[in-house]
Amino acid sequence: MFISNLEKASILSQALPYIQKYSGQTVVVKYGGAAMTSYGLRSAVISDIVLMTCVGIHVVLVHGGGKEIDANLRKMGIEPKFADGFRVTDSETMDVVQMVLAGKTNKDLVREVELIGGKAVGLTGVDGGLIKAKKHESDSVDYGCVGDITGVNVAPLNDLIEKNYIPVVSTVALGDDDTPVFNVNADVAAAEIAVALGAKNLIFLTDVRGVLRDIHDEDTLIPEIKIADVPNLVKEGVISSGMIPKIDCCVKAVRGGVDHTVIIDGRITHSLLIEMLSDEGVGTLFRS
């Protein structure tokens, strides 16, 4: 599709109010799903983040890597196990989680940012005591090295932001003498980090359009939800199953002082820029 120079200028001028709104503000992006595994979508996400930093937005990127963890486990002859939405993480599985998240996935993302002219530093929750956790307790299942976050130290993030770096955070958390490291939920980690940083916005890149009134009809997207309305939507079944924990993170972040949170469709190319710098929303926004 041909776009004239005049049309390009018009698009850029429409972004100006949003650049002014977010310049100097911190935005936390939780990155995972199809946007992470598709090369084209991944390139768009990285370029969006670098562009956002170029106009003065401080971006903290928190990433998962579940599919790559599963693939590496199977290469080692270990079948991934889950219970109630948690990865059952014995010590052998934890070694693979740490290897993938803190190693290859994290450093690949840093490299991709650097290759297009951005500045990034990769961190785990262990670095600088960024994320601390304790063992997740359950009466029915021993989840092993799965942790619940007990604290976030944002000093390392603020130091990097001050120097115009993009912190790229993998969610391996600092444990205790019995369990040195824990695998923690990336959505929860992103929400906790956003609250601790006093972020303006928390964005979840997902594989769905957002919250749908009818899960079988993508045209029933709910563009905005007040967090006070969430319990009723759960009772009605509009918010259900795997979407509940993610929305719990949205609610927690807003109640913790984040201006708003958004669940957006990471399958849409440049969905981050559309959400941040245009009139068009591409998902569901949560605010108080």
C-alpha positions as CSV (number, residue, x, y, z in Angstrom):
1,M,0.0,0.0,0.0
2,F,1.4,3.4,-1.0
3,I,1.4,6.1,1.6
4,S,2.2,9.6,0.5
5,N,4.5,11.9,2.3
6,L,1.5,14.1,3.3
7,E,-0.2,11.0,4.8
8,K,2.9,10.1,6.7
9,A,3.2,13.6,8.1
10,S,-0.5,13.5,9.2
11,I,0.1,10.1,11.0
12,L,3.1,11.5,12.8
13,S,1.3,14.7,13.8
14,Q,-1.6,12.7,15.3
15,A,0.9,10.9,17.5
16,L,2.2,14.2,19.0
17,P,-0.4,14.5,21.9
18,Y,0.4,10.9,23.0
19,I,4.2,11.5,22.8
20,Q,3.7,14.6,25.0
21,K,1.5,12.6,27.4
22,Y,3.9,9.7,27.8
23,S,7.3,11.4,27.4
24,G,9.3,11.0,30.6
25,Q,6.8,8.3,31.9
26,T,7.5,4.7,32.6
27,V,5.6,1.9,30.8
28,V,6.0,-1.8,31.7
29,V,5.4,-4.2,28.8
30,K,4.8,-7.9,29.6
31,Y,5.9,-9.8,26.5
32,G,5.0,-13.4,25.6
33,G,2.7,-15.5,23.4
34,A,2.6,-15.4,19.5
35,A,4.2,-12.0,19.5
36,M,7.3,-13.6,20.9
37,T,7.5,-16.7,18.8
38,S,6.6,-15.2,15.4
39,Y,9.7,-13.6,13.8
40,G,7.7,-10.9,12.0
41,L,5.7,-9.9,15.1
42,R,8.8,-10.1,17.3
43,S,10.7,-7.7,15.1
44,A,7.7,-5.3,15.2
45,V,7.5,-5.4,19.0
46,I,11.2,-4.7,19.3
47,S,11.1,-1.8,16.9
48,D,8.0,-0.4,18.6
49,I,9.8,-0.5,22.0
50,V,13.0,1.2,20.6
51,L,10.8,3.9,18.9
52,M,9.0,4.5,22.2
53,T,12.3,5.1,24.0
54,C,13.4,7.4,21.2
55,V,10.5,9.7,22.0
56,G,11.2,9.8,25.7
57,I,9.1,6.9,27.0
58,H,10.9,4.7,29.6
59,V,10.1,1.1,28.7
60,V,10.7,-1.9,31.0
61,L,10.3,-5.2,29.2
62,V,9.3,-8.2,31.3
63,H,9.2,-11.5,29.3
64,G,8.2,-15.1,29.6
65,G,9.3,-18.0,27.5
66,G,7.0,-20.9,28.2
67,K,7.1,-22.4,24.7
68,E,10.9,-22.4,24.5
69,I,11.1,-23.9,28.0
70,D,8.7,-26.7,26.9
71,A,10.8,-27.4,23.8
72,N,14.0,-27.6,25.7
73,L,12.5,-29.9,28.4
74,R,11.3,-32.3,25.7
75,K,14.7,-32.3,24.1
76,M,16.0,-33.6,27.4
77,G,13.3,-36.2,27.6
78,I,11.3,-34.4,30.3
79,E,7.6,-33.9,29.7
80,P,6.3,-30.5,31.0
81,K,3.9,-30.8,33.8
82,F,1.2,-28.2,34.9
83,A,-1.3,-28.1,37.7
84,D,-3.9,-25.4,38.2
85,G,-2.1,-23.1,35.8
86,F,1.3,-23.5,37.4
87,R,4.3,-25.2,35.9
88,V,5.4,-28.0,38.2
89,T,9.1,-27.1,38.6
90,D,11.3,-29.7,40.2
91,S,15.0,-28.9,40.5
92,E,15.8,-30.4,37.0
93,T,13.1,-28.3,35.4
94,M,14.2,-25.2,37.3
95,D,17.7,-25.6,35.7
96,V,16.1,-25.5,32.3
97,V,13.8,-22.6,33.2
98,Q,16.8,-20.6,34.4
99,M,18.9,-21.6,31.4
100,V,16.2,-20.5,28.9
101,L,14.8,-17.4,30.6
102,A,18.0,-16.0,32.1
103,G,20.1,-17.2,29.2
104,K,19.0,-17.6,25.6
105,T,15.7,-15.8,25.6
106,N,16.8,-12.8,27.6
107,K,20.0,-12.3,25.7
108,D,18.3,-12.8,22.3
109,L,15.9,-9.9,23.2
110,V,18.8,-7.7,24.3
111,R,20.7,-8.4,21.1
112,E,17.7,-7.6,18.9
113,V,17.2,-4.3,20.7
114,E,20.9,-3.4,20.2
115,L,20.9,-4.5,16.5
116,I,18.4,-1.8,15.6
117,G,20.1,1.0,17.6
118,G,18.5,0.6,21.0
119,K,20.2,0.2,24.3
120,A,19.2,-2.7,26.5
121,V,20.5,-4.6,29.5
122,G,19.2,-8.1,30.5
123,L,18.4,-8.8,34.1
124,T,16.9,-11.6,36.1
125,G,15.0,-11.2,39.3
126,V,18.2,-12.4,41.1
127,D,20.2,-9.4,39.9
128,G,20.4,-6.8,42.6
129,G,17.6,-8.6,44.4
130,L,15.2,-7.3,41.8
131,I,12.5,-9.9,42.6
132,K,12.4,-11.9,45.8
133,A,10.1,-14.8,46.3
134,K,9.1,-17.6,48.7
135,K,7.8,-21.1,47.9
136,H,4.3,-21.3,46.6
137,E,2.4,-23.5,49.0
138,S,-0.4,-25.8,48.2
139,D,-2.2,-28.5,50.1
140,S,-2.8,-30.7,47.0
141,V,0.4,-30.3,44.8
142,D,4.1,-29.8,45.4
143,Y,5.0,-27.3,42.7
144,G,8.7,-27.4,43.6
145,C,10.6,-24.3,42.7
146,V,7.5,-22.2,42.0
147,G,7.5,-19.0,44.0
148,D,5.2,-16.2,45.2
149,I,6.7,-12.7,45.0
150,T,7.5,-11.2,48.3
151,G,9.3,-8.0,47.2
152,V,10.6,-5.9,44.3
153,N,13.7,-3.8,44.5
154,V,13.5,-1.3,41.6
155,A,16.8,0.4,42.2
156,P,18.6,-1.6,39.4
157,L,15.7,-0.7,37.0
158,N,15.8,3.0,37.9
159,D,19.6,3.1,37.5
160,L,19.3,1.7,33.9
161,I,16.3,3.9,33.0
162,E,18.3,7.0,34.2
163,K,21.0,6.0,31.7
164,N,18.4,5.5,28.9
165,Y,18.7,1.7,28.8
166,I,15.8,-0.6,28.3
167,P,15.8,-3.1,31.2
168,V,14.8,-6.6,29.8
169,V,13.7,-8.7,32.8
170,S,13.3,-12.5,33.0
171,T,11.2,-13.8,35.8
172,V,13.7,-16.0,37.7
173,A,13.4,-14.8,41.3
174,L,15.8,-14.7,44.3
175,G,15.0,-17.4,46.8
176,D,16.4,-18.6,50.1
177,D,18.9,-21.1,51.5
178,D,16.6,-24.0,50.8
179,T,15.6,-22.9,47.2
180,P,18.1,-20.4,45.8
181,V,15.9,-19.4,42.8
182,F,12.2,-19.6,42.0
183,N,10.2,-19.6,38.8
184,V,7.6,-16.9,39.2
185,N,4.6,-15.9,37.0
186,A,5.6,-13.3,34.5
187,D,2.3,-11.5,34.5
188,V,2.4,-11.2,38.3
189,A,6.0,-10.0,38.1
190,A,5.1,-7.4,35.5
191,A,2.3,-6.1,37.7
192,E,4.5,-6.0,40.8
193,I,7.3,-4.2,38.9
194,A,4.8,-1.6,37.5
195,V,3.4,-0.8,40.9
196,A,6.9,-0.6,42.5
197,L,8.1,1.8,39.7
198,G,4.9,3.9,39.8
199,A,4.5,3.2,36.1
200,K,2.0,5.2,34.0
201,N,0.9,2.1,32.1
202,L,1.2,-1.7,32.1
203,I,0.6,-3.5,28.8
204,F,0.1,-7.2,28.4
205,L,0.8,-8.5,24.9
206,T,-1.4,-11.6,24.5
207,D,-2.8,-13.9,21.8
208,V,-6.4,-12.6,22.1
209,R,-8.0,-9.3,21.1
210,G,-8.7,-8.5,24.8
211,V,-11.7,-9.3,26.9
212,L,-14.6,-10.5,24.7
213,R,-18.2,-10.5,25.8
214,D,-18.6,-13.6,23.6
215,I,-15.3,-15.6,23.4
216,H,-16.4,-17.0,20.0
217,D,-16.9,-13.6,18.5
218,E,-13.9,-11.2,18.3
219,D,-16.3,-8.4,17.3
220,T,-17.6,-8.4,20.9
221,L,-14.4,-6.8,22.3
222,I,-15.0,-4.7,25.5
223,P,-12.7,-1.7,24.9
224,E,-12.7,-0.4,28.5
225,I,-13.5,-2.0,31.9
226,K,-13.6,-0.2,35.3
227,I,-12.0,-2.4,37.9
228,A,-15.1,-2.2,40.1
229,D,-17.0,-4.0,37.4
230,V,-14.6,-7.0,37.2
231,P,-16.4,-9.2,39.9
232,N,-19.7,-9.0,38.0
233,L,-18.0,-9.9,34.7
234,V,-16.5,-12.9,36.4
235,K,-19.9,-13.9,37.8
236,E,-21.4,-13.5,34.3
237,G,-18.7,-15.8,32.8
238,V,-17.5,-13.0,30.6
239,I,-14.1,-13.2,32.4
240,S,-13.3,-16.9,32.9
241,S,-10.6,-19.6,33.1
242,G,-7.1,-18.5,32.0
243,M,-8.1,-14.8,31.6
244,I,-8.9,-14.5,35.3
245,P,-5.3,-14.5,36.6
246,K,-4.2,-11.9,34.0
247,I,-7.1,-9.6,34.8
248,D,-6.3,-10.0,38.5
249,C,-2.9,-8.6,37.7
250,C,-4.5,-5.7,35.8
251,V,-6.7,-4.9,38.8
252,K,-3.8,-5.2,41.3
253,A,-1.7,-2.9,39.2
254,V,-4.4,-0.2,39.0
255,R,-5.2,-0.5,42.7
256,G,-1.5,-0.2,43.3
257,G,-1.3,3.2,41.6
258,V,-0.7,2.4,37.9
259,D,-2.7,4.8,35.9
260,H,-4.2,2.1,33.6
261,T,-3.4,-1.4,32.3
262,V,-4.2,-2.8,28.9
263,I,-4.5,-6.2,27.4
264,I,-3.7,-6.0,23.7
265,D,-3.6,-8.3,20.8
266,G,0.1,-9.1,20.2
267,R,-0.9,-10.8,16.9
268,I,-1.4,-7.4,15.4
269,T,1.7,-5.9,13.9
270,H,2.8,-2.8,15.7
271,S,0.0,-3.2,18.2
272,L,2.2,-1.4,20.9
273,L,2.5,1.8,18.8
274,I,-1.2,1.7,17.8
275,E,-2.1,1.4,21.5
276,M,0.4,4.0,22.8
277,L,0.5,6.6,20.1
278,S,-2.9,6.7,18.3
279,D,-6.6,7.2,18.9
280,E,-7.3,3.5,18.1
281,G,-7.2,1.0,20.9
282,V,-6.4,-2.6,20.1
283,G,-7.5,-4.3,23.3
284,T,-9.2,-3.8,26.7
285,L,-8.2,-1.0,29.0
286,F,-8.6,-1.2,32.8
287,R,-8.8,1.9,34.9
288,S,-10.2,2.8,38.3
